[in-house]
Amino acid sequence: MDEERQQLLRQLPDVDHLLQRPVLLTWQERKSRQAVRDAVRNVLDERRQAILAGQWDQPFSGDDFDRAVVSRLQAEETGHLRRVINATGTVLHTNLGRAVFSPDLARHIANLVCHYSNLEYDLASGKRGSRYDHVRELLCELTGAEDAIVVNNNAAAVLLTLSSMAAGREVVVSRGELVEIGGSFRIPDVIEQSGGRICEVGTTNKTHLSDYERAIGEDTAALMKVHTSNYRIIGFTESVSASDLARLAHDHGLPCINDVGSGLFVDLAAWGLPHEPTVREVLDAGCDVVTFSGDKLLGGPQAGIIVGKAAYLDAMKHHPLLRALRVDKMTLAGLQGTLQTYRDGTAVCQIPTLYCLAQTKKETRERAERLLQALHTDDLPACVSLRRVDDCVGGGACPDAVLPGWALAIDPYDLSAEKLEQRLRQADIPIIARVQHCAVVLSLRTIGDDEFPDVARIVREALGV
Ligand SMILES: *Cc1c(COP(=O)(O)O)cnc(C)c1O
């Protein structure tokens, strides 16, 4: 090894010596001596390796060393699950956590979970209560259902429903509705898991009422409809409506189950999206049990909601699976807050999912212009322009719907768009964006106004200004 490298290695102080540095002493009070010692050791090791590999030729500097240790300690504090900025224009992005809470809702949840609550306590009688009661009335009022239960997610809602209603018997489902949702949730597998047997009817593109009718036998437990949330079969197609299926079921003394997936309480058609039936409409059509997600178009916390006839839901309440699938108080607090905004008629301005969807093309253009100004493009080594984009709903809802919007397209002079996308993704607040036609595209629909200063700073830093 050459003299210079040996010299640099000799300059490195030992760990105990470094732990006495004032900056690192304050960190030892904040975290622990062990945590800071580990960080110092790791930075020292890295430095040694870099010197040996000839990648480091600077003399030892205490300030510089402090900075390396502190940034390591800060990175540990940030943890693995982090906030990101969604610039993809996909409103319900399953990889980015689906529905976002409003600050009001977060405060409502925080207020409940930082204190004791009457989660399972009836304040009127002073006796034990049920955790499901807190949202039951709201759900019944909003959907017109007789009763409601909440579990961990919609997959759990479907599992509990089928386990309670169809174990050991047959569930009749159309071949056109044997849905797979991301993350290996497949309707045929869930039916099997519940102890039921699947009876497929019809074909991929066409299923008639008579197909269901012929399949009904002694072993039939229920007729089931599943919303084809994340795909469309187009062309020569036919499916049976919820009301026709429910009527057929009732004629044979059977229940009709409907997994609607997203769970709408408002009509999307108001914002130019295709009409999807609301939960109330599905119940009005005669379906006996309806299941849906809390964090798709409803815009609340991850949850699975089951609404419908009291007799069927009563049986579910006594099913052992309910205990395994039960929700905690954070979920119930979030759901209660979300449902209250629907009841108060303020959902569209208070639920981020809904106001992202409701943004018009014109609004996204005005916001794109404002972000452009915040960026101060004069000295930027990139061509930045406004671009028309097609945003989407996501979360396995309205797969063929297009939300016209505007974005900023950034085409860097000295970097590839892919490299810029990577730098944005690896920033202190990661920005998740798409690359289209040699530019990084930041879609305004999913970026909050409060995020503009961070987006501007991070983009400028990523471009090296
Ligand atoms: C999304 C979806 C599910 C799964 O819901 P999770 O809340 O993600 O568990 C089940 N069925 C349908 C039709 C869906 O769209």
The ligand as a Gaussian input file, in Angstrom:
#p B3LYP/6-31G(d) Opt

LIG

0 1
 C      -60.269000      -4.471000      -4.747000
 C      -61.235000      -5.585000      -4.776000
 C      -61.183000      -6.599000      -3.814000
 C      -60.137000      -6.616000      -2.746000
 O      -60.288000      -5.535000      -1.895000
 P      -59.166000      -5.178000      -0.803000
 O      -59.789000      -4.108000       0.019000
 O      -57.976000      -4.739000      -1.582000
 O      -58.898000      -6.425000      -0.041000
 C      -62.110000      -7.606000      -3.891000
 N      -63.054000      -7.619000      -4.853000
 C      -63.124000      -6.664000      -5.813000
 C      -64.184000      -6.756000      -6.861000
 C      -62.222000      -5.606000      -5.795000
 O      -62.289000      -4.646000      -6.732000

